[in-house]
Amino acid sequence: MDRKILVVGSSHTAVIAKAASGMDSLNALWVKNPKRDDGPGDITVQQASEAVAALNSSDILAITWVGTYHNIFGLAQHEQPFDFFEPRSSEEPDLTRELIPYGTLRRQFATTIGRDSFTRKIGGNTKANVVLLATPPVKGDDDFIRAKLKNYRGHNVEQAGVTPAFIRAKLWRLEMSCIESYCSDINVEFLPAPEAAFTEEGFLRTDLYGSDATHANVKYGAMVVDQLLQLKDACSGSSAPG
């Protein structure tokens, strides 16, 4: 029996769905905001729960849900500009900014991620192998973001400005590290962003930019599809008779 792959989750699912269009073994569905079932998306949380319950133990369930807090926390420039030391990095922070201890930031990010109930609910309602997908790396072009975004989650980006890209990238890496730890705690596999999607400086490649400030495009979605197909092949190989 051919293994199936089902991707459910946030708006980042949309480009995966486009990249997988026409594929029989992979389906991607954007789950509507639980607070707004009339909003954008393909299915409700309840419908997602029913869909994952129908999967077999040989199938793969990929979830896109957590991973946007780095933008919520730091896309718009704070009234008190900040930076922080990043462990195992040779780059010095900007000392003209207020320095926040790394441990303080990590605890805040970990606490926020730990409030995620969607992944635990959906992942706990299936027999399939569950993986949690990383969100796309940040965009390094501050001018692109300023041109695309006037307001973001209550922040007036036009007035406040955009946090410099190198700080936003550090926040993204911090969040992905916290998510990886979270996955370990709830016994879910973490799937990092595709290595080929990064520039040498650690940003999302410009040819993978989506049309807005925070999303990637269908070309990036195809990279994630390839990751999932490779994971499917690896699972098939590991369960093949010896």
N, C-alpha and C positions, 0 to 999 in steps of 0.2 A: 504493500500500500504506500502510495506516494505521500511524503510528509507535506503538510500544509503550513504556510506561514500567514499569520494574521497580525497586522499592525493596528493598534488602536491608540488613540490619545489626542493630543493637542493639535493646534493649527500647523505644527511642523509636519504632521502626518500628510498634509495635502500634497506636498511635492513628491513624497514617497508613493502616494496613490497614482499620481500622474506618471511617474517613472515606471510603475508596475502595471500600467494599463494594458489589458489584453493577456496578462499572465494568468494561467489557471491555478498555479500553486501558491500565489501570493496575493493577498487582498489587504488593502489599507483603508481604514475608516476613521474619519475625524469625529471625535466625540464632542458633542455640544457642551457648553458650559453648564454645569449642574444648576446654576442659578438662573439660566436663561435658555430653556429648551426651544425657544423660538429664534434663537440666534444662529450664527453660521455653524455648519457641521453636517455630518451625515447621519449620526445616530445619537440617541440619548445614553446616559450612563446605564440605565436599566437594560437597554437593548445591547449595549456592549457586554454587560454581564451575562446576558443570555447567549451571545455569540461565542464568548470564550468558554462557556460551560459545555458547548458542543464539540470542542476540540478534543483530540485524542492525545494520549501520553507521548506519541511519537511526533506530534506537531510542535510548532514554535509560536509562542505569543510574544510579540515585541510591543513594548509600551513606550509612548512618548508623552510624558506628563510634567514631571519636575524638570527644572533646569533653566528657568527664566529669572530667577531671583537676582542674578548678577546684573541684569538690566533694570529690574525694579529698584534695586539698591543703588546702582551706580551708573546708569546710562546718562542721566541728566547730572550736570555739575551741581554739587552740594553748595549750600551757602558757605560752609566752611570746607574748602577744598582739602582733600585728604589723599594719603598714599600709605603704603605699608611695605615692610620687608617680606619678600617671598622666600620661603625656605628653599635651599639648594639652588638659589639663583645668584649669579655673579653681578646682576644689575642692582645698582643702588637706587633707592626710592628718591623722589623729588623732595629734598629737605626744606623747600620753601612751603610745603604743604604740611598740614597737621598729620603726624604719623599715628596710625592706629595699630595696636599690637595685633600680630597675626592671629594669636590665640583667641582674642576677643572677636575678631571677624569670623573665625572658623566656628566658634560656638554659636554665633548668631545664625550663620548659614546652616549649620547642622540642625539647629532647633527648628528653623523654618522648613527645611526639607523633611524633617521628622514628622511634621504635621500632615504630610501627604497621606490621605486615606484612599485615594483612587487606586494607586498601584497595589496596595495591600488588599483592597477589596477585589479588584479585578484579577490580580495574580493568585489570590486565594480561592477563586471560583473556577479554576481550570485544572485539567490534568496535564496540560501542555508544559513544555519547557519555557520558562519565562525569562525574558531579557529586557532590560531597561536601556533605552537608547540615550546617548548623549545628545544635547542640543548642538546646533552648529557653532563653530568658533565665531568670535566677534569680528565685526568688520573694522578694518584698520583705517578706513578713510573717514575721518571726522566730518569733512565737508559733505560727503555723500549723506551721512546721517542727518546733518543739519538741514540739508535740502529736502529730505524726505519726512522729517518729523518736526512738528511744531509743538505738540503736547504728547506726553507719555505718562499714563497712569497718574494723572493729577499734577504732573510736573510741567511747567512751561519751559520747554527745551529752547524755544526761540529766545527767551529772556535769560535763562540760566546758563545756556551753553551746554556743550557735550563734554563729559569727562574724557580726558585724553585716552587715546586708544591703548597705550601700553598699560594703563591702570585697569581699563575695562577687560583687557586680556587676562590680567592677573586675577581679577574677580571671577572670570569665567573658569579659569583653571582651578581656583579655590572651590568653586561650586561643583565642578566635575569630580574633584577629589572627595568632597563631602558626599556626593551621590554614590560614588564607588563604595565608600564606607557604609552608607545606608543600605546599598544592595547586599553587601556582605551580611549585615545585621538581619535582613529579612529573607535571606537565602535566595536571592535573585541575581542573575548574571548581569554585569554592566558591559555594555558595548560602546567603546569610545568612538569619537568622531573619526571618520576615515583619515588616515595619515596623509593621503594625497590631497586632502582638502586644504591643507595649511600652506601658507607662505613660509619662507625661511624665518620670518620674524614672529611667526605664531598666530597670524591672523587668517581669516577666511580668504581664500583666493578670490580676486575681484571677478573672475569669470563665473563664480558660483554665487554671486550676490543675487538675492531676490529683489523684488521691486520696491520693498520697503526697508526700514532701518534695521530690522531684527531677523528676518527670515532669509533662508537660502533658496536656491532655485531648483528646477527639476533635474539639472545636471548633478547637483549635490544629492538629490533624492535617488538618482540612479546609483551613486556610489554606495549609499546606504542599502539599497536593494542588493547590490553585489555582496556587501558584507553579510547580509542575511542569507543569501544563497550559499555563500561559503560556509556559514555556520550550519546551515541545513546539511550540506555535504559532509561536514565534519561530524555531525551527530549521526548521520547515516553510516559513516565509516566506523564510528565507535561502537555502533550497535550491530554491525554485521557479524555473522557467525565466523568464528576463528578456525 
